[in-house]
Amino acid sequence: MPERLFVIAEQSRSGISPVTFELLACAEQIRRIRPASVELVVPGADVRSFSSHLSQVCGLNVIGIEHPALSVYNGEVYKAAFADLFKARPALGMLAAHSSAAWEFVPGLACRLRGACVTGVNAVARVGDDVVFQRLVQAGRFTESVSPAISPFLITVEPGAFPTLTCDDTSPGSVEIRRVSIPERSSRTLAVLPAGERNLSLTEGEVVVAAGKGIKKKENLDMIRQLASVFPKSAVAGSRPLIDSGWLEYKRQVGLTGAKVTPRLYFACGISGAPQHIAGMRGADTVVALNTDCVAAMFNHADVCIVDDLLQFIPAFIRLAKRS
């Protein structure tokens, strides 16, 4: 099996998605155990421009996979396109972000390739000469170590689990555009519609303002959004109880079963600090916790602890911020 690693690059509205550099950091740790070249893969309907940009920024070889059906995500199309890539260019493994799309197509692709699949990876370790992938199981109470016994291995990597890799190579890599043929499929994606929220995604926000049960009622989310608007490049998030209650969309959930975030500032409002939630925000640079309970577990993980009624503190904070 050729010693080659594929990394699926993702594009955001502002350019290269930050999770791409996290995947490269994970690939670099794998390379320390199993020396291999790294190639970025870009699926889409027209990927030449973005592929060229990637090669210049990262200094790596980029493979663009083009087909009109790749303009929007479809599990059948993705599995067919990547299976075609592996057939033409066998590889040791492939890394994708642990997203709703990857949850669907990566296990199916592994079955097609008769390879190994490990999802939700948050660390890489060495045991002898073997690569071992680690992930949280049993609601975060245990860490499971998995060593693939066969190749290729296909893994999904938890966003925020690895620090972003800094690309210092100024020489661009090569760009190869592959136009694949997609067999007839039983489903097609008509469109992917934006949710219409103005705040950034959780992986893009430099400041994440998160709400918990302490906000008491759904209407108080407006106050949380106003607090977030005080900061540039901010995003609104919530703990699992709020998402389970339907107050926020699932994509706004931070925690073991939600997103893993690494913002410069994490502002936890009325969040008790359950282990499942801590697993999602432990990578934040600075944590501010606001709670009426002076012994809330969240305070054990905060840099700044504020014991106060958030319904009084947040409006006062917003007023003060607007004066400055």
Disulfide bonds with the S-S distance in Angstrom:
none
